[in-house]
Amino acid sequence: MIEEIKVSSYVALLIFAALYLGGSSIQFMFLFFKRNTMSLQILCGGFLLGLFTFELLPEAFSRFNIIGILTGISIGIFIMILMEVLLHKNRFLHKFHEDTMYLLFLALLIHSIPTGMTFGMSLHAGQAINYGLLLAFILHNIPEGMIIMASIPFTKDKNKLFIIFCIALSIMIGINIFMGLNMRMDSIKWNTVIMGISIGTIGYVAFYELLWKKSKNLPKGKVVLFVVIGMVGMHFFLRFLPSHH
């Protein structure tokens, strides 16, 4: 038990560092974009769409039952719609356009469940730690840190809120790794539905919140360019991750 806690805490700390590194890189890109937050969010929407296209969908449909995945996707979209309705009822959050930020954070929290538990179960199998796989798992959170930072409105509490989100997400992933380490049986049906929910929530945020809503008042050619750049960047990032296939 103590060993599992140590491993989970160690990985969670590394994940926090990766998220923070991603967020810090966005601060430099923010200056490059001449403080154009909307364009930066479109670019990060391209990153998220690339993650959705090049990793989540291929992995899900190659490893899991299609019906289970589609069921999970439907549940995930319903969760996002319900959360958006609840957030819109909060006049303060809706006034300052913070609903996208919270929906994205919720999607990433849900996404951490299958990824964290799968990683934990791979360690539970009794194999020696594959440091290449561990490095890939950690580095995978750099673009997520970028996307989180870009989604937070430019306010005086932006950095503080980003750190809170990183800490919460890191802890959640650590808990999921710990659960994976202590699971005695892998429930394929459960994993399938959770993976589908993860795809549904991330897809909703990528397509609707970041790309559709944020691009309404921007030139379509510019939007397409930033989305393509984001997707291509994510494609090469995933391709060159250690032990990533």
N, C-alpha and C positions, 0 to 999 in steps of 0.2 A: 504493500500500500504506500509506504513512504517513498519507495523508488518511483512508483507511478506518478506521485505528486511532484517529485523532483523533475522528472522528464517533462511533464505537462507544463510546469512553471517555466522551465528553461526554454521550451519551444515558444510559449506565449510571450516571453520577454523578447525573443528574436523577432517574432511577428510584429510586436509593437515597434521595434527598431525599423523594420521594413516599411511599415505603414507610415511612420514618421519621416523616413527618407523619401517616400513617394510624395507626401504632402509638402516637404521642403522643396522638392524639385518643381512643384507647381508654383511656389512663390517666385522662382526665377522666371518661369514661363509666363507668369502674370505680368511681369515687367516687359517681357518680349512682346506680349500681345497688347501692350500699351494700356493696361488695366481694362481691357475689354472682357469682362467676366462672361458675357453671353457666348462669345466665340470660343472661349476656353472651355465652357461647359459643353458646347457642341463637340469639341475635340475629344473631351473625356467621354461623351456619349458614344463616340466612335470607338474609343478604347473598350467600353463596356459591351458594345455591339460585337467587337472582335472577340472578346472573351466568350460571349454568347454563341457566336458562329463557329469559332475555331476550336473551342474546348468543350463547353457544356453540352451542346447538342450532339456532336459526334460521340462523346463519351457516354452520354445517356442512352442513345439509340443503339450503341454497339454492345453495351453491357446489361441493359435492363429491358424488361417487357414494355412494349410500346403502349399497351392499354394503361398500364400502371403509370407510365410517364405522362401520358395525356391527361389522366385523372389528376395527377399531382399538379400539372400545369394549370388546369382549370381551377383547382383549389387555390393555387398561388395568385392567380389573377383576381379571383374573388376576394382574397385577403387584401390585396392592394387597393381594389375599388372600395372596399369597406373602410380601410384605413384613410383613404383620401376623403371620403365623405365625412368621417369623424374629424379629420384635421381641418377641413373647410369650415366646419361648425365652430372651430376655435378662431375667432376673428383676429386675434393677435398674430397667430402663426400664419394665417392666410394673408394678412395685411403685408407682412414682411417676406412673403414668398418662401417660407421655410418648409413648406409641405414636401417639396422634392427632396430636400435634405433628409428629412425623417423617413420618407418612404425608401430612399436609397439605403439608409442605415439599417432599416428593418430587413430589406432584401439581402444585404450582406450578412446580417445575423443569421437569417435562415440558411443562406448558402454555407455558412460555417459549420452547420450541423452535419451534413453528409461528408464534407471534406475533412473536417476534424476527426470525426469518428472513424472514417475509413483509414486515415493515417494512423490513428491510435490502434486500430485492429491489426494493421500491418506490423506494428511493433509487438503486439500481443501474440503474434504467430510464433514468437520465439526466435525470429531471425535477428542477426546482428543488424545494427542500425545502418541503413544505406545512406551515407552522408551526401551522396549526390541527390537522392530523392528528398532528403531533409532540406538541402540547399534550394532545390526547386520549389518545395513547399513554402519556404520562407520568402524567397524572391517573388513568388506569385502574388504576395500582398503589396508589393511596391505600386503597381498600377491601381490597386484598390485604394491605397492611401492618396494617390493623385486624384482619383475620382471623388473621394470623400471631401478633400480640401476644396476642389473646384465647385462642389455643390453647396458649400456653405456661403451664405450671403456675406458681402464685404462689410463687416462691422468691427467695432473695437474688440469684441469678444470672439472673433473668428478663430484665432490661434488657440484660445482656451477651450473653445467648444470642440475643435479638431482633436486636441489632446484627450479630452474626455471620451470622444467617440473611439479613438484608437485604443485607449485603456479598456473600454467596455468590450470592444470587438476582440481584443487580444485575450481578455479573461474568458469570454464566451468560447473562443476556439480552444483555449487551454482546458476548459471544462469538458468540451466535446472529445478532445484527445484522451483525457482521463477516463471518460465513459467508454471510449473505444478500447482502451487498454484493459478495462475490467469486464468487457462483454464476453460472455461464454458462448454466445451463439449469434451468428450473423443472420438477421432477418432480411431476406431478399425483398420481400413485399414491402416492408417498412422502408428500407433504403430506396426502393424504386419510387415510392410516393414522395418521400422527402426530397429526392433529387428532382422530381417533377415540380414540386412546390418551389424549389430553389430556382429552376429555370423560368417558371411562371412569374415569380416576383422580379427577378433580374431583367427578364424580357420586358415586363411592363414598365419598369423604370427607364430602361434603355430606349425603347421605342416611343413611349408616350410622354413620360416626364422630361427626359433630357433632349430627345430629338424632335418630337412633334411640338410640344408646348414651347420649347425655347427657340425654335427656328421660325416661328410664324412671322416675325418682323425682320428676318434677315434675308439677304439675297440667296436664292436657291442654289446658285452655282457655288457660292461661298460655303454654304452648308454642306453640299455634296463633297467639296474639296476637303473640308476639315474631317468629315466622317470617314472618307477614304484614307486620309493620312492616319487617323486614329486606328482604324481597322488594320491597316498594313503594319503600323507600329506594333500593335498587339500580336499580330501574326508572327512577326519575326522575334518578338520578345518570348513568346511561348515556344517557338521552334528551337531557340538556342538555350532554353533552360536545361540545366543538367538533368539527365535521365528522363527528359520529357519526350513523349512520342505522340 
